[in-house]
Amino acid sequence: MTLSNALGFTWNRETIPTIIPAHSIERVCFRFHRMLAEFVWDASMLEGNPFTFPEVKTLLGGITVGGRKLADQEQVLNLAESAKFLVSLVKTGQFELNKTIFTQLHNIVARNEALEWGCFRGEGQETNYTPHVSLGEYGRYLPLPTLAGGAILHDRFMQGISVLNEHVTNVFEKATIFFLFGALQQFFFDGNKRTSRLMMNGILMSQGVDAISVPAVKLHEFNEKMVRFYLSKDANEMIAFLFHCHPDAK
């Protein structure tokens, strides 16, 4: 099976960056931990969360912020907990590109927010509802249907990571392609982009490459490019965008 058939989209492999430096695992995990508040705030802004950066720092310091909804607070805390869990996996050599890690991260990041969390669509109690991705004026994107048992999504995931592991050796390419794979296939009822970005950063950091955070100031650019990706199934623009979000591209 070809990469495009297994993953659902295409890209020009000749344009993938090859000059991103690698460091020690300790170094990249230290940087990620040191910038945890920035990573969490950036991710929360992409979700439309109203917490400001100072409020995120306050909340991560163990102090509640008055006047904010509990759901918004929990989303921020879930982002922080899932990020810390990811770092612990990378530090101890336990991170792998597999379904177990993917669902473990989702179990934290989408807790009490998604319809169900910690399992693929169809693997839990809900077996009929299929979510969609709103594309604004362009309508909506419909992923594979939710079916009892979730076999269709399980098979798609296993095919996707199989071809990635077999054909993609460039760590930046593998990481960003997995993010787009997870975002496109919508394996979960909600939290797909958040969980897939965590996996992307796990792939990077486990190979000594610094993690990527999409800056809050690039929120609209990110959304516009993701809409075009859903419409065209062409990943080139998003790969270039993510590269320019990497600290070593600046």
C-alpha positions as CSV (number, residue, x, y, z in Angstrom):
1,M,0.0,0.0,0.0
2,T,1.3,3.4,-0.9
3,L,1.8,6.2,1.6
4,S,-1.0,8.4,0.1
5,N,-3.5,5.5,0.0
6,A,-2.8,4.5,3.6
7,L,-2.7,8.1,5.1
8,G,-5.3,9.7,2.9
9,F,-3.3,12.6,1.5
10,T,-0.2,13.5,-0.6
11,W,2.9,15.6,-0.3
12,N,6.2,16.3,-2.1
13,R,8.8,14.3,-0.3
14,E,11.6,16.1,-2.1
15,T,10.8,19.3,-0.2
16,I,11.0,17.9,3.3
17,P,13.6,19.8,5.5
18,T,16.7,17.7,6.3
19,I,18.7,20.2,8.3
20,I,17.0,20.2,11.7
21,P,19.6,19.4,14.3
22,A,19.3,16.6,16.9
23,H,20.3,17.0,20.5
24,S,20.3,14.7,23.5
25,I,17.0,13.4,24.9
26,E,17.7,15.2,28.2
27,R,18.2,18.5,26.4
28,V,15.0,18.4,24.4
29,C,12.9,17.3,27.4
30,F,14.5,20.1,29.5
31,R,13.5,22.7,26.9
32,F,10.0,21.3,26.6
33,H,9.5,21.3,30.4
34,R,11.0,24.8,30.7
35,M,8.5,26.1,28.1
36,L,5.6,24.1,29.4
37,A,3.4,27.2,30.1
38,E,4.1,28.5,26.5
39,F,3.2,25.1,25.0
40,V,0.0,24.8,27.0
41,W,-1.1,28.4,26.3
42,D,-0.4,28.0,22.6
43,A,-2.4,24.8,22.4
44,S,-5.3,26.2,24.4
45,M,-5.4,29.3,22.2
46,L,-5.8,27.0,19.2
47,E,-8.9,25.6,20.9
48,G,-10.4,29.0,21.5
49,N,-9.7,28.9,25.3
50,P,-9.9,32.4,26.8
51,F,-7.2,31.9,29.4
52,T,-4.4,34.4,29.0
53,F,-0.7,33.5,29.3
54,P,-0.3,34.9,32.8
55,E,-3.5,33.0,33.8
56,V,-2.1,29.8,32.4
57,K,1.1,30.3,34.4
58,T,-0.9,31.0,37.5
59,L,-3.0,27.9,37.1
60,L,0.0,25.7,36.4
61,G,1.5,27.1,39.6
62,G,-1.4,25.6,41.5
63,I,-3.5,28.7,42.0
64,T,-7.0,28.9,40.6
65,V,-8.1,31.8,38.4
66,G,-11.3,33.6,39.3
67,G,-14.0,34.4,36.7
68,R,-13.1,31.5,34.3
69,K,-15.3,28.6,33.4
70,L,-14.4,25.3,35.0
71,A,-14.4,23.6,31.6
72,D,-11.8,26.1,30.3
73,Q,-9.7,25.5,33.4
74,E,-9.9,21.8,33.0
75,Q,-8.9,22.0,29.4
76,V,-5.7,23.9,30.4
77,L,-4.9,21.4,33.2
78,N,-5.5,18.5,30.8
79,L,-3.1,20.0,28.3
80,A,-0.5,20.4,31.0
81,E,-0.9,16.9,32.4
82,S,-0.8,15.3,29.0
83,A,2.4,17.2,28.1
84,K,4.0,16.1,31.3
85,F,3.0,12.5,30.7
86,L,4.6,12.8,27.2
87,V,7.9,14.0,28.6
88,S,7.9,11.2,31.1
89,L,7.5,8.7,28.3
90,V,10.3,10.2,26.2
91,K,12.7,10.5,29.2
92,T,12.2,6.9,30.1
93,G,12.4,5.6,26.6
94,Q,8.8,4.4,26.6
95,F,7.5,6.6,23.9
96,E,6.5,4.6,20.7
97,L,4.4,5.4,17.7
98,N,1.6,3.1,18.5
99,K,-2.1,3.0,19.3
100,T,-1.6,2.4,23.0
101,I,0.4,5.7,23.5
102,F,-2.0,7.6,21.2
103,T,-5.0,6.6,23.2
104,Q,-3.3,7.1,26.6
105,L,-2.5,10.7,25.6
106,H,-6.1,11.2,24.4
107,N,-7.4,9.8,27.7
108,I,-5.7,12.8,29.4
109,V,-6.0,15.6,27.0
110,A,-9.7,15.1,26.1
111,R,-10.9,14.0,29.6
112,N,-14.4,15.3,30.4
113,E,-14.5,17.2,27.1
114,A,-14.8,14.6,24.3
115,L,-17.9,12.4,24.0
116,E,-15.6,9.5,25.0
117,W,-11.9,9.6,25.7
118,G,-9.1,7.0,25.7
119,C,-10.5,4.9,22.8
120,F,-11.2,5.2,19.1
121,R,-14.6,6.1,17.8
122,G,-16.8,3.0,18.0
123,E,-14.7,1.2,20.5
124,G,-16.7,2.6,23.5
125,Q,-20.4,2.9,24.1
126,E,-21.2,5.4,21.3
127,T,-21.3,3.5,18.0
128,N,-23.5,5.7,15.8
129,Y,-22.4,9.4,16.0
130,T,-19.8,10.5,13.4
131,P,-18.4,13.9,14.1
132,H,-17.5,16.4,11.4
133,V,-14.8,19.1,11.0
134,S,-16.3,22.6,10.3
135,L,-14.7,24.3,7.4
136,G,-16.6,27.5,7.7
137,E,-17.8,28.8,4.3
138,Y,-16.6,25.6,2.7
139,G,-19.0,23.4,4.6
140,R,-17.7,20.5,6.6
141,Y,-15.3,17.6,6.3
142,L,-16.7,14.1,7.1
143,P,-14.2,11.4,8.2
144,L,-14.7,7.7,8.2
145,P,-17.9,6.7,9.9
146,T,-18.2,5.6,13.5
147,L,-19.1,1.9,13.6
148,A,-19.5,-0.6,16.4
149,G,-16.1,-2.1,17.4
150,G,-14.2,0.6,15.6
151,A,-12.5,-1.9,13.3
152,I,-12.4,0.5,10.3
153,L,-10.6,3.1,12.2
154,H,-8.3,0.6,13.9
155,D,-7.3,-0.8,10.5
156,R,-6.7,2.6,9.1
157,F,-4.5,3.6,12.0
158,M,-2.5,0.3,11.8
159,Q,-2.0,0.7,8.0
160,G,-0.9,4.3,8.5
161,I,1.8,3.7,11.1
162,S,2.9,0.6,9.2
163,V,3.7,2.6,6.0
164,L,5.2,5.5,8.1
165,N,7.6,3.1,9.9
166,E,8.4,1.3,6.7
167,H,8.9,4.2,4.2
168,V,9.6,7.3,6.3
169,T,13.0,7.7,8.0
170,N,13.2,11.5,8.2
171,V,12.0,12.3,11.7
172,F,10.5,15.7,10.9
173,E,8.6,14.2,8.0
174,K,7.3,11.3,10.1
175,A,6.3,13.5,12.9
176,T,4.4,16.1,10.9
177,I,2.8,13.5,8.6
178,F,1.5,11.7,11.7
179,F,-0.1,14.9,13.0
180,L,-1.9,15.5,9.7
181,F,-2.9,11.8,9.6
182,G,-4.5,12.0,13.0
183,A,-6.2,15.3,12.2
184,L,-7.6,14.1,8.9
185,Q,-8.8,10.6,10.0
186,Q,-10.4,11.9,13.3
187,F,-9.9,8.7,15.3
188,F,-11.5,10.3,18.3
189,F,-14.8,12.2,18.8
190,D,-12.8,15.3,19.8
191,G,-9.2,16.4,20.7
192,N,-7.7,14.9,17.5
193,K,-5.4,17.7,16.7
194,R,-4.3,18.2,20.3
195,T,-3.5,14.5,20.7
196,S,-1.9,14.2,17.3
197,R,0.4,17.2,18.0
198,L,1.5,15.5,21.2
199,M,2.4,12.4,19.2
200,M,4.2,14.6,16.7
201,N,6.3,16.0,19.5
202,G,6.9,12.6,21.0
203,I,8.3,11.4,17.7
204,L,10.5,14.4,17.5
205,M,11.8,14.4,21.1
206,S,12.4,10.7,21.2
207,Q,14.9,11.3,18.4
208,G,16.5,14.3,20.1
209,V,14.7,16.9,18.0
210,D,13.1,19.9,19.7
211,A,9.3,19.9,20.0
212,I,7.1,22.2,17.9
213,S,4.5,24.6,19.3
214,V,2.1,26.5,17.0
215,P,2.3,30.1,18.4
216,A,-0.9,31.6,19.5
217,V,-0.2,34.6,17.1
218,K,-0.4,32.1,14.2
219,L,-3.9,30.9,15.2
220,H,-5.7,32.2,12.1
221,E,-2.9,31.1,9.7
222,F,-3.0,27.6,11.2
223,N,-6.8,27.4,10.9
224,E,-6.8,28.7,7.3
225,K,-4.1,26.2,6.2
226,M,-5.8,23.3,8.0
227,V,-9.0,24.1,6.1
228,R,-7.1,24.0,2.8
229,F,-5.5,20.7,3.8
230,Y,-8.9,19.2,4.6
231,L,-10.2,20.4,1.2
232,S,-7.3,19.5,-1.0
233,K,-5.7,16.5,0.9
234,D,-2.4,18.2,0.0
235,A,0.0,18.4,3.0
236,N,2.8,20.5,1.5
237,E,1.5,23.9,2.8
238,M,1.0,22.5,6.4
239,I,4.4,20.8,6.4
240,A,6.1,24.1,5.5
241,F,4.0,25.9,8.1
242,L,5.0,23.5,10.8
243,F,8.7,23.7,9.8
244,H,8.6,27.5,10.2
245,C,7.1,26.9,13.7
246,H,10.1,24.8,14.7
247,P,12.7,26.7,16.9
248,D,15.6,25.7,14.7
249,A,13.9,27.2,11.6
250,K,14.1,30.7,13.0
